[in-house]
Amino acid sequence: MKDELLYIGNKIITSKKELARNFSALLDSEYTDRLIYREEHKILEWRAEIIGYLGESLFEEQPIVSKK
């Protein structure tokens, strides 16, 4: 099971920018009028970072990811 989580976590990390773009397209299309306008690239970077932490949480120890 640990190998599978490592594989999935690494896939999430390597695809985090694409996942963030897809997430943004889905979320922003539904809530565009509720969003406060910010620079799109900053929002994508932030979302990619969060998605990367999600991937890391599948194989790193909780205290290490929590510090990030």
GROMACS elastic network, one bead per residue, 0.5 to 0.9 nm:
[ bonds ]
;  ai    aj funct       b0    kb
    1     4     6  0.51744   500
    1     5     6  0.63529   500
    1     6     6  0.86936   500
    2     5     6  0.51611   500
    2     6     6  0.61848   500
    2     7     6  0.86354   500
    2    58     6  0.86824   500
    2    59     6  0.72447   500
    3     6     6  0.50528   500
    3     7     6  0.61585   500
    3     8     6  0.86433   500
    3    59     6  0.86749   500
    4     7     6  0.50448   500
    4     8     6  0.61266   500
    4     9     6  0.83941   500
    5     8     6  0.50969   500
    5     9     6  0.58193   500
    5    10     6  0.83821   500
    5    55     6  0.88094   500
    5    58     6  0.55203   500
    5    59     6  0.59978   500
    6     9     6  0.50724   500
    6    10     6  0.60443   500
    6    11     6  0.85380   500
    6    55     6  0.85410   500
    6    56     6  0.83721   500
    6    58     6  0.66054   500
    6    59     6  0.52673   500
    6    60     6  0.86898   500
    7    10     6  0.52581   500
    7    11     6  0.62066   500
    7    12     6  0.87080   500
    7    59     6  0.88455   500
    8    11     6  0.50505   500
    8    12     6  0.62148   500
    8    13     6  0.86514   500
    8    55     6  0.72201   500
    8    58     6  0.76677   500
    8    59     6  0.89644   500
    9    12     6  0.51556   500
    9    13     6  0.62433   500
    9    14     6  0.87205   500
    9    52     6  0.83229   500
    9    54     6  0.75842   500
    9    56     6  0.57251   500
    9    57     6  0.74538   500
    9    58     6  0.54857   500
    9    59     6  0.65883   500
   10    14     6  0.60995   500
   10    15     6  0.84645   500
   10    52     6  0.88033   500
   10    55     6  0.63884   500
   10    56     6  0.74401   500
   10    58     6  0.89035   500
   10    59     6  0.87861   500
   11    14     6  0.52355   500
   11    15     6  0.60605   500
   11    16     6  0.83155   500
   11    55     6  0.76334   500
   12    15     6  0.51625   500
   12    16     6  0.56750   500
   12    19     6  0.79511   500
   12    51     6  0.71393   500
   12    52     6  0.65845   500
   12    54     6  0.77859   500
   12    55     6  0.51295   500
   12    56     6  0.83863   500
   13    16     6  0.51239   500
   13    17     6  0.85075   500
   13    48     6  0.85387   500
   13    49     6  0.88977   500
   13    51     6  0.71340   500
   13    53     6  0.78684   500
   13    54     6  0.81871   500
   13    55     6  0.54834   500
   13    56     6  0.72529   500
   14    17     6  0.79141   500
   14    18     6  0.88866   500
   14    52     6  0.81089   500
   15    18     6  0.54422   500
   15    19     6  0.60340   500
   15    20     6  0.85493   500
   15    48     6  0.86944   500
   15    51     6  0.89504   500
   15    52     6  0.85528   500
   16    20     6  0.59573   500
   16    21     6  0.85837   500
   16    47     6  0.82171   500
   16    49     6  0.74390   500
   16    50     6  0.85770   500
   16    51     6  0.57327   500
   16    52     6  0.58358   500
   16    55     6  0.85655   500
   17    20     6  0.50061   500
   17    21     6  0.62156   500
   17    22     6  0.86439   500
   17    44     6  0.72497   500
   17    45     6  0.74711   500
   17    47     6  0.80347   500
   17    48     6  0.50960   500
   17    49     6  0.84052   500
   17    51     6  0.84068   500
   17    52     6  0.88556   500
   18    21     6  0.50941   500
   18    22     6  0.62018   500
   18    23     6  0.84839   500
   18    48     6  0.81027   500
   19    22     6  0.51036   500
   19    23     6  0.59506   500
   19    24     6  0.84240   500
   19    47     6  0.86189   500
   19    48     6  0.72276   500
   19    51     6  0.76306   500
   20    24     6  0.59417   500
   20    25     6  0.85084   500
   20    43     6  0.88365   500
   20    44     6  0.58407   500
   20    45     6  0.78816   500
   20    46     6  0.85561   500
   20    47     6  0.54167   500
   20    48     6  0.50811   500
   20    49     6  0.87262   500
   20    50     6  0.88945   500
   20    51     6  0.72075   500
   21    24     6  0.50487   500
   21    25     6  0.61297   500
   21    26     6  0.86254   500
   21    44     6  0.64325   500
   21    47     6  0.84441   500
   21    48     6  0.82587   500
   22    25     6  0.51328   500
   22    26     6  0.62330   500
   22    27     6  0.85330   500
   23    26     6  0.51980   500
   23    27     6  0.59363   500
   23    28     6  0.81597   500
   23    47     6  0.83510   500
   24    27     6  0.51261   500
   24    28     6  0.54590   500
   24    29     6  0.79689   500
   24    43     6  0.83921   500
   24    44     6  0.72753   500
   24    47     6  0.82044   500
   25    28     6  0.53880   500
   25    29     6  0.59138   500
   25    30     6  0.87209   500
   26    29     6  0.54915   500
   26    30     6  0.67623   500
   26    31     6  0.89802   500
   27    30     6  0.54457   500
   27    31     6  0.62007   500
   27    32     6  0.80216   500
   28    31     6  0.50698   500
   28    33     6  0.86316   500
   28    34     6  0.89604   500
   28    35     6  0.77368   500
   29    32     6  0.57582   500
   30    33     6  0.83585   500
   30    34     6  0.89907   500
   31    34     6  0.52966   500
   31    35     6  0.63992   500
   32    35     6  0.54178   500
   32    36     6  0.85056   500
   32    37     6  0.89372   500
   33    36     6  0.81124   500
   35    38     6  0.84850   500
   37    40     6  0.81882   500
   38    41     6  0.86526   500
   38    42     6  0.75169   500
   38    43     6  0.72228   500
   39    42     6  0.55092   500
   39    43     6  0.66076   500
   39    44     6  0.89132   500
   40    43     6  0.51272   500
   40    44     6  0.61865   500
   40    45     6  0.86183   500
   41    44     6  0.50023   500
   41    45     6  0.60853   500
   41    46     6  0.85780   500
   42    45     6  0.50550   500
   42    46     6  0.61573   500
   42    47     6  0.85763   500
   43    46     6  0.51229   500
   43    47     6  0.61265   500
   43    48     6  0.85126   500
   44    47     6  0.51073   500
   44    48     6  0.59770   500
   44    49     6  0.84851   500
   45    48     6  0.50863   500
   45    49     6  0.61273   500
   45    50     6  0.87050   500
   46    49     6  0.51102   500
   46    50     6  0.63319   500
   46    51     6  0.86742   500
   47    50     6  0.51100   500
   47    51     6  0.61312   500
   47    52     6  0.85260   500
   48    51     6  0.50263   500
   48    52     6  0.60570   500
   48    53     6  0.86792   500
   49    52     6  0.50102   500
   49    53     6  0.63842   500
   49    54     6  0.87551   500
   50    53     6  0.51071   500
   50    54     6  0.63738   500
   50    55     6  0.88259   500
   51    55     6  0.63809   500
   51    56     6  0.87273   500
   52    55     6  0.50685   500
   52    56     6  0.62306   500
   52    57     6  0.86111   500
   53    57     6  0.60291   500
   53    58     6  0.88745   500
   53    65     6  0.66443   500
   53    66     6  0.88489   500
   53    68     6  0.77645   500
   54    57     6  0.51392   500
   54    58     6  0.69255   500
   54    65     6  0.86549   500
   55    58     6  0.56145   500
   55    59     6  0.76643   500
   55    60     6  0.89260   500
   56    59     6  0.57259   500
   56    60     6  0.56105   500
   56    61     6  0.86839   500
   56    65     6  0.68933   500
   57    60     6  0.53144   500
   57    61     6  0.70069   500
   57    62     6  0.66255   500
   57    64     6  0.86788   500
   57    65     6  0.61025   500
   57    66     6  0.86791   500
   58    61     6  0.83961   500
   59    62     6  0.89101   500
   60    63     6  0.84847   500
   60    64     6  0.67532   500
   60    65     6  0.67365   500
   61    64     6  0.56102   500
   61    65     6  0.67275   500
   61    66     6  0.87851   500
   62    65     6  0.53636   500
   62    66     6  0.59376   500
   62    67     6  0.86753   500
   63    66     6  0.50000   500
   63    67     6  0.62536   500
   63    68     6  0.89380   500
   64    67     6  0.55341   500
   64    68     6  0.70050   500
   65    68     6  0.53062   500
